Amino acid sequence: MPASQAAPPRKLKDRRIARPEHPEVALRAMALGDLRQVMRWLAQPHVAARWHPASAALAEIAGQVEAPDVSPFIIVAGGQPVGYLQIYAATGDPFWHGHDLPHETFGLDLFVGEPDALRRGWGSAALAVAAAHLLGMPGVARVQGDPAPDNPASLRCFEKAGFTRRETIATPDGPAIYMTIERS
């Protein structure tokens, strides 16, 4: 692989990700000091319904701060932290080895934790910011998400961010709608 096509790092070194097309939303690298805020979000009923149990979700998120292949971010919208977004290297994830992924593929998961931040378009803006950043990196061919089929808010969020529905898949968390954005 030529140097210009070198594989991107498994863990992003970016401390802040922003895009001019979404000036109201940025992603800030999560630190251990953010865990109290994340725990509060995990206790919100709309988040707890999907990220449960909260104690296990918090432990997993805390581990991602130092994990070699997951980059956790805080979604900042309107100058305030409103949610969580993780970027993971799907190509290296054992679950995704059984799927036909182009090299390199990154995945996104998120939640908007602040109740007053819901239905404002900030989740889809955060997904769009992350996807554009990743697809701007040499070697990245695809960005993917896998929202649950019974989560219409998440499905709309991914679609508004430009993701295309591909198929229903079985994941360790249950059925999911596999959604992607490809490098054009």
Buried (B, 14 or more C-beta within 10 A) or exposed (E): EEEEEEBBEBBBEBEEBBBEEBEEBBBBBBEEEBBEBBBEBBEBEBBBEBBEEBEEBBEBBBEBBEBEBBBBBBBBBEEEBBBBBBBBBBBBBEEBEEEEBEEBBBBBBBBBBBEEBBEBBBBBBBBBBBBBBBBEBEEBBBBBBBBBEEBEEBBBBBBBBBBEBEEEEEEEEEEBBBBBBEBE
